[in-house]
């Protein structure tokens, strides 16, 4: 095992320390690193769905305007280093090793979590790279998330819905309250369209913090036509083109990123460059988001894993594939609303195969298959995800289409398998 592989294995071992919401550990780690989070402006992104895509688009837009941009997202799909990037380049293996050598004793002494540690690594690396700006995606919630150590004047809220209720609360207002925790005093808050309860909570938090509230649907108009691309109009003018990821939801995420970038650039005295942005659109690739990985049969991978995200993904999927016979492979972790997800999917697919992600938190496949059958849909259980993928792929017609959907752990493992088998288009 290489030195780098050993370090990554030791980082993964930190997952034995259960999720600990709170800022005590991250504050201690950052203090030991001379508080790197104070050395650059941070745009902080929270929400339930779309925050990873929004963060990616935002980083690309800022880069298109000449800013050296850090990007922190989670989880990764196939490579730990995907979490931490500067101008699109993954953190080098040597920097991962240098960081771990520096902080390992304190991490182990404090029993800091995997996410505490990777957040600190990102903040340290961005300072080391002397970035102009950093885009930070929250991991879980916002108020007590490790990323909330950043003294950000920019809070971005993507659509809030139900997910992680055990940690964040069982009502939409409770969940929105946790997400709203990233809103700091005198910040600029830019929000995607929200359900009524969430909107009320977010606006109240912004008001109490004397923050400027900007609502996407009040400032921007966007349109998406399958096959013809998108058209987005805002205070900067118009942007047209095609995103690598299909669907109206991605255009909404992109519109939010444009609005954030426009306001950030304006505050820093930088002019909007629509030509540079449109030239960069094809590079805004975000794997695992209705990603077409193979032709004949067409196979899509998608990491949607909560009810709202799955509903929007399935709508986009069927707009792409039309009336072709569609098949589903689904694998979830065990903190999702399984029954609600099944109700969204039942009777939509010619066949359903249930599998289990490579995670200690995987949803028992038998329980998930039973949930489909209670709703009148037969579901085949193949616990090994690679076996499930090969079984379905070989059993369907070349004109059919397959959607593989669920946990990042499922899609990440299968992407590695598909690459090895040489099936990626």
C-alpha positions as CSV (number, residue, x, y, z in Angstrom):
1,X,0.0,0.0,0.0
2,X,1.4,3.4,-1.0
3,X,1.9,6.2,1.6
4,X,-1.0,8.1,0.1
5,X,-3.3,5.0,0.2
6,X,-2.3,4.5,3.9
7,X,-3.3,8.1,4.7
8,X,-6.6,7.8,3.0
9,X,-7.3,4.6,4.8
10,X,-6.6,6.3,8.1
11,X,-8.9,9.1,7.2
12,X,-11.7,6.7,6.3
13,X,-11.1,5.0,9.7
14,X,-12.3,8.3,11.3
15,X,-15.8,7.3,10.3
16,X,-15.8,5.1,13.3
17,X,-16.4,8.3,15.3
18,X,-20.1,8.9,14.7
19,X,-21.6,12.1,13.3
20,X,-21.1,14.8,15.8
21,X,-22.9,18.0,14.9
22,X,-21.1,21.0,16.4
23,X,-18.1,23.3,15.9
24,X,-15.9,22.5,18.8
25,X,-13.6,20.1,16.9
26,X,-13.3,22.1,13.7
27,X,-12.5,25.3,15.8
28,X,-9.7,23.5,17.5
29,X,-8.3,22.1,14.3
30,X,-8.5,25.4,12.5
31,X,-6.9,27.2,15.5
32,X,-4.0,24.7,15.2
33,X,-3.7,25.6,11.5
34,X,-3.7,29.4,12.2
35,X,-7.3,29.8,11.1
36,X,-7.0,29.4,7.4
37,X,-10.7,30.1,6.9
38,X,-10.1,33.8,7.6
39,X,-7.7,34.3,4.7
40,X,-10.1,34.4,1.8
41,X,-13.8,35.2,1.1
42,X,-16.1,32.2,1.3
43,X,-19.5,31.6,-0.4
44,X,-21.3,29.1,1.7
45,X,-23.9,26.9,0.2
46,X,-26.6,24.9,2.1
47,X,-29.9,23.2,1.1
48,X,-31.3,19.7,0.6
49,X,-31.1,19.2,-3.1
50,X,-28.9,20.8,-5.8
51,X,-26.3,22.2,-3.5
52,X,-23.4,20.2,-5.0
53,X,-24.4,21.1,-8.6
54,X,-25.0,24.8,-7.6
55,X,-21.5,24.9,-6.0
56,X,-19.9,23.4,-9.0
57,X,-21.5,25.8,-11.4
58,X,-20.7,28.7,-9.2
59,X,-17.0,27.7,-9.0
60,X,-16.9,27.5,-12.8
61,X,-18.5,30.9,-13.3
62,X,-16.0,32.5,-10.9
63,X,-13.1,30.8,-12.7
64,X,-14.4,32.0,-16.0
65,X,-14.0,35.5,-14.6
66,X,-10.4,35.0,-13.7
67,X,-10.7,34.2,-10.0
68,X,-8.6,31.4,-8.5
69,X,-11.4,29.4,-6.9
70,X,-11.5,26.7,-4.3
71,X,-14.3,24.2,-4.2
72,X,-15.3,21.9,-1.3
73,X,-18.1,19.4,-1.9
74,X,-19.1,16.1,-0.5
75,X,-19.4,13.2,-0.7
76,X,-17.1,12.1,-3.5
77,X,-17.9,9.4,-6.0
78,X,-14.6,7.6,-7.0
79,X,-11.7,9.5,-5.5
80,X,-11.4,11.1,-2.1
81,X,-9.6,14.1,-3.6
82,X,-12.8,15.1,-5.6
83,X,-13.9,16.8,-2.4
84,X,-11.2,19.5,-2.6
85,X,-10.3,21.4,-5.8
86,X,-8.7,24.6,-6.9
87,X,-9.6,25.8,-10.4
88,X,-11.0,22.3,-11.1
89,X,-7.8,20.5,-10.1
90,X,-8.0,17.9,-7.3
91,X,-5.9,18.4,-4.3
92,X,-2.6,16.6,-4.9
93,X,-1.8,13.4,-3.0
94,X,1.3,15.0,-1.4
95,X,-0.8,17.8,0.1
96,X,-3.2,15.2,1.6
97,X,-0.2,13.5,3.2
98,X,1.3,16.8,4.4
99,X,-1.9,17.8,6.0
100,X,-2.5,14.5,7.8
101,X,1.1,14.4,9.1
102,X,0.5,17.9,10.6
103,X,-2.9,17.3,12.3
104,X,-3.1,13.5,12.9
105,X,-2.2,13.6,16.6
106,X,-4.8,16.3,17.4
107,X,-7.5,14.6,15.3
108,X,-7.0,11.3,17.1
109,X,-6.8,12.9,20.5
110,X,-10.0,14.8,20.0
111,X,-11.7,12.0,18.1
112,X,-12.6,14.5,15.4
113,X,-14.8,13.1,12.7
114,X,-14.0,12.3,9.1
115,X,-16.0,15.4,8.0
116,X,-14.3,17.7,10.6
117,X,-11.0,16.6,9.3
118,X,-11.7,16.9,5.6
119,X,-13.2,20.3,6.2
120,X,-10.1,21.4,8.0
121,X,-8.0,20.0,5.1
122,X,-9.9,22.0,2.6
123,X,-9.7,25.2,4.4
124,X,-5.9,24.7,5.0
125,X,-5.3,23.8,1.3
126,X,-7.2,26.8,0.0
127,X,-5.1,29.1,2.2
128,X,-1.9,27.3,1.0
129,X,-3.0,27.9,-2.6
130,X,-3.8,31.6,-1.9
131,X,-7.2,31.4,-3.6
132,X,-9.2,34.5,-4.4
133,X,-12.5,32.9,-3.3
134,X,-13.8,29.6,-2.0
135,X,-17.2,27.9,-2.5
136,X,-18.0,25.7,0.4
137,X,-20.9,23.2,0.4
138,X,-22.3,22.1,3.8
139,X,-22.2,18.5,4.7
140,X,-25.3,18.1,6.9
141,X,-27.7,20.9,7.8
142,X,-25.8,24.2,8.4
143,X,-26.0,25.6,11.9
144,X,-23.8,22.9,13.4
145,X,-22.1,21.7,10.3
146,X,-18.3,21.8,10.4
147,X,-18.2,24.2,7.4
148,X,-20.1,26.8,9.5
149,X,-16.8,27.9,11.0
150,X,-16.3,30.1,7.9
151,X,-17.0,33.8,8.5
152,X,-18.9,34.0,5.3
153,X,-20.8,37.1,4.1
154,X,-22.4,35.0,1.4
155,X,-25.1,32.4,2.2
156,X,-26.7,30.5,-0.7
157,X,-29.7,28.3,0.0
158,X,-30.8,25.7,-2.5
159,X,-34.3,24.0,-2.2
160,X,-35.0,22.8,1.3
161,X,-36.9,19.5,1.7
162,X,-37.0,16.4,3.9
163,X,-33.8,14.5,4.5
164,X,-31.7,13.6,7.5
165,X,-34.7,14.1,9.8
166,X,-33.0,12.3,12.6
167,X,-30.3,15.0,12.8
168,X,-32.2,18.1,11.5
169,X,-35.8,17.7,12.7
170,X,-39.0,16.2,11.5
171,X,-40.8,19.3,10.1
172,X,-39.8,21.4,7.1
173,X,-39.5,24.5,9.4
174,X,-37.1,22.7,11.7
175,X,-34.9,21.6,8.7
176,X,-35.0,25.1,7.2
177,X,-34.0,26.5,10.6
178,X,-30.8,24.3,10.6
179,X,-30.0,25.3,7.0
180,X,-30.6,29.0,7.9
181,X,-27.9,28.7,10.5
182,X,-25.3,29.6,7.9
183,X,-26.7,33.1,7.6
184,X,-24.3,35.5,9.3
185,X,-24.9,39.1,10.4
186,X,-25.0,41.5,7.5
187,X,-24.6,38.7,5.0
188,X,-26.0,38.5,1.5
189,X,-28.6,35.6,1.3
190,X,-29.5,34.3,-2.1
191,X,-32.1,31.6,-2.1
192,X,-33.6,29.3,-4.7
193,X,-37.4,28.9,-4.8
194,X,-38.7,27.4,-1.5
195,X,-41.8,25.8,-0.1
196,X,-43.8,28.2,2.1
197,X,-42.8,27.0,5.5
198,X,-39.1,26.9,4.6
199,X,-39.3,30.3,3.0
200,X,-40.8,31.9,6.1
201,X,-38.0,30.5,8.3
202,X,-35.2,31.6,6.0
203,X,-36.5,35.1,5.5
204,X,-37.0,35.5,9.3
205,X,-33.4,34.4,9.9
206,X,-32.1,36.8,7.3
207,X,-34.1,39.6,8.9
208,X,-32.8,38.9,12.4
209,X,-29.3,38.9,11.1
210,X,-29.8,42.2,9.2
211,X,-28.9,40.3,6.0
212,X,-29.8,41.3,2.5
213,X,-32.4,38.9,1.1
214,X,-32.3,38.1,-2.7
215,X,-34.8,35.6,-4.0
216,X,-34.0,33.8,-7.3
217,X,-37.4,33.9,-8.9
218,X,-37.7,37.6,-8.2
219,X,-34.4,38.4,-10.0
220,X,-34.0,35.8,-12.7
221,X,-36.0,34.1,-15.4
222,X,-35.0,30.8,-16.8
223,X,-36.3,28.4,-19.4
224,X,-35.3,24.9,-20.4
225,X,-36.3,23.0,-23.5
226,X,-35.0,19.4,-23.9
227,X,-32.8,19.2,-26.9
228,X,-32.6,23.0,-27.3
229,X,-30.8,23.9,-24.1
230,X,-31.5,26.8,-21.7
231,X,-32.1,30.5,-21.7
232,X,-31.4,32.4,-18.5
233,X,-32.0,36.2,-18.0
234,X,-30.9,38.2,-15.1
235,X,-29.5,41.6,-14.2
236,X,-26.3,40.7,-16.1
237,X,-28.3,40.1,-19.4
238,X,-28.8,36.7,-21.0
239,X,-27.0,33.4,-21.0
240,X,-27.8,30.7,-23.5
241,X,-26.5,27.2,-24.1
242,X,-26.4,23.6,-23.0
243,X,-25.3,22.1,-19.7
244,X,-23.7,18.7,-19.6
245,X,-26.4,17.6,-17.1
246,X,-29.9,17.5,-18.5
247,X,-33.1,18.8,-16.9
248,X,-34.9,21.9,-15.7
249,X,-33.6,21.4,-12.1
250,X,-30.1,21.8,-13.4
251,X,-31.0,25.0,-15.1
252,X,-32.5,26.3,-11.9
253,X,-29.2,25.4,-10.1
254,X,-27.2,27.2,-12.8
255,X,-29.5,30.2,-12.6
256,X,-28.9,30.4,-8.8
257,X,-25.1,30.1,-9.3
258,X,-25.2,33.0,-11.9
259,X,-27.1,35.2,-9.6
260,X,-24.7,34.6,-6.7
261,X,-21.6,35.1,-9.0
262,X,-23.1,38.3,-10.5
263,X,-23.6,39.8,-7.0
264,X,-20.2,38.7,-5.8
265,X,-18.4,40.0,-8.8
266,X,-20.2,43.3,-8.6
267,X,-19.3,43.8,-5.0
268,X,-15.7,43.2,-5.8
269,X,-15.7,45.6,-8.8
270,X,-15.4,42.9,-11.5
271,X,-17.4,43.1,-14.7
272,X,-19.6,40.2,-15.9
273,X,-18.2,38.3,-18.9
274,X,-21.0,36.4,-20.6
275,X,-18.9,35.3,-23.5
276,X,-16.3,33.6,-21.2
277,X,-19.1,32.0,-19.3
278,X,-20.8,30.5,-22.3
279,X,-17.5,29.2,-23.6
280,X,-17.1,27.3,-20.3
281,X,-20.5,25.6,-20.2
282,X,-19.3,22.3,-21.7
283,X,-16.7,21.9,-18.9
284,X,-19.4,22.1,-16.2
285,X,-19.6,18.3,-15.9
286,X,-20.9,16.9,-12.6
287,X,-20.7,13.0,-12.7
288,X,-23.6,11.0,-11.3
289,X,-26.3,13.5,-12.2
290,X,-28.4,11.7,-14.9
291,X,-25.0,10.8,-16.4
292,X,-25.2,8.7,-19.6
293,X,-22.5,6.1,-19.1
294,X,-23.3,3.7,-21.9
295,X,-25.2,3.3,-25.2
296,X,-27.2,0.3,-26.4
297,X,-28.7,-0.1,-24.0
298,X,-28.6,3.5,-22.7
299,X,-27.7,3.5,-19.1
300,X,-27.9,6.5,-16.8
301,X,-26.4,6.9,-13.3
302,X,-27.9,9.3,-10.8
303,X,-27.2,10.0,-7.1
304,X,-30.7,11.3,-6.2
305,X,-31.5,9.7,-2.9
306,X,-34.3,11.6,-1.2
307,X,-38.0,11.9,-2.2
308,X,-37.9,15.4,-3.6
309,X,-34.6,14.8,-5.6
310,X,-35.9,11.5,-6.9
311,X,-39.2,13.0,-8.0
312,X,-37.4,15.7,-10.1
313,X,-34.9,13.2,-11.5
314,X,-37.5,10.7,-12.6
315,X,-39.5,13.5,-14.3
316,X,-36.4,14.6,-16.2
317,X,-35.4,11.0,-17.0
318,X,-38.7,10.2,-18.7
319,X,-38.6,13.4,-20.6
320,X,-35.3,12.2,-22.1
321,X,-36.2,8.6,-22.8
322,X,-39.8,9.0,-24.0
323,X,-41.8,5.9,-24.3
324,X,-38.9,3.4,-24.4
325,X,-39.1,0.5,-21.9
326,X,-37.3,1.7,-18.8
327,X,-35.8,-0.4,-16.0
328,X,-34.6,0.7,-12.5
329,X,-31.8,-0.4,-10.1
330,X,-32.2,1.3,-6.7
331,X,-30.0,1.3,-3.7
332,X,-30.4,3.5,-0.6
333,X,-28.9,4.1,2.8
334,X,-31.1,3.6,5.8
335,X,-31.9,7.1,6.8
336,X,-34.2,7.9,3.9
337,X,-38.0,7.9,3.7
338,X,-38.1,4.5,2.0
339,X,-41.9,4.4,1.7
340,X,-42.2,7.8,0.2
341,X,-39.5,7.0,-2.4
342,X,-41.2,3.8,-3.3
343,X,-44.5,5.5,-3.8
344,X,-42.8,7.9,-6.3
345,X,-41.3,5.0,-8.3
346,X,-44.0,2.3,-8.3
347,X,-45.5,1.5,-11.7
348,X,-43.1,3.8,-13.5
349,X,-40.6,1.1,-14.6
350,X,-41.0,-2.2,-16.5
351,X,-38.7,-3.8,-13.9
352,X,-37.3,-2.9,-10.6
353,X,-34.1,-4.4,-9.1
354,X,-33.2,-3.6,-5.6
355,X,-29.5,-3.7,-4.4
356,X,-27.4,-2.5,-1.5
357,X,-24.8,0.3,-1.5
358,X,-21.3,-0.4,-0.1
359,X,-21.9,1.3,3.2
360,X,-22.4,0.3,6.8
361,X,-25.6,2.5,6.6
362,X,-27.1,0.6,3.7
363,X,-30.8,0.1,3.6
364,X,-31.6,-3.6,3.9
365,X,-32.5,-4.7,0.4
366,X,-35.2,-7.1,1.5
367,X,-37.0,-4.3,3.3
368,X,-36.8,-2.1,0.2
369,X,-38.0,-4.9,-2.1
370,X,-40.9,-5.6,0.3
371,X,-41.9,-2.0,0.2
372,X,-42.2,-2.1,-3.6
373,X,-44.2,-5.3,-3.4
374,X,-46.6,-3.8,-0.8
375,X,-47.4,-1.2,-3.5
376,X,-48.0,-3.9,-6.1
377,X,-44.7,-3.7,-7.9
378,X,-42.5,-6.9,-8.1
379,X,-38.9,-6.1,-7.2
380,X,-35.9,-8.5,-7.6
381,X,-33.3,-8.4,-4.9
382,X,-29.7,-8.7,-5.8
383,X,-27.6,-7.4,-2.8
384,X,-24.3,-7.1,-4.6
385,X,-24.5,-4.0,-6.7
386,X,-22.1,-5.2,-9.4
387,X,-24.1,-8.4,-9.8
388,X,-27.3,-6.4,-10.0
389,X,-25.9,-4.1,-12.7
390,X,-24.6,-7.0,-14.8
391,X,-27.8,-9.0,-14.4
392,X,-30.0,-6.2,-15.5
393,X,-27.7,-4.9,-18.3
394,X,-27.5,-8.4,-19.9
395,X,-31.2,-9.1,-19.5
396,X,-32.7,-6.0,-21.2
397,X,-33.1,-5.2,-24.9
398,X,-30.6,-3.0,-26.6
399,X,-33.4,-0.5,-27.3
400,X,-34.4,-0.3,-23.6
401,X,-33.0,2.1,-21.1
402,X,-31.7,1.6,-17.5
403,X,-31.7,4.1,-14.6
404,X,-29.3,3.2,-11.8
405,X,-30.2,5.5,-8.9
406,X,-29.6,6.1,-5.2
407,X,-26.8,6.6,-2.7
408,X,-23.4,8.1,-3.7
409,X,-21.9,4.8,-2.3
410,X,-23.8,2.9,-4.9
411,X,-23.0,5.1,-7.9
412,X,-19.4,5.6,-6.9
413,X,-18.8,1.8,-6.7
414,X,-20.5,1.2,-10.0
415,X,-18.7,4.0,-11.8
416,X,-15.4,2.3,-10.8
417,X,-16.7,-1.0,-12.1
418,X,-18.0,0.5,-15.3
419,X,-14.7,2.2,-15.9
420,X,-12.8,-1.1,-15.4
421,X,-15.1,-2.9,-17.8
422,X,-14.5,-0.2,-20.4
423,X,-18.2,0.6,-20.8
424,X,-18.1,4.3,-20.4
425,X,-18.9,6.0,-23.6
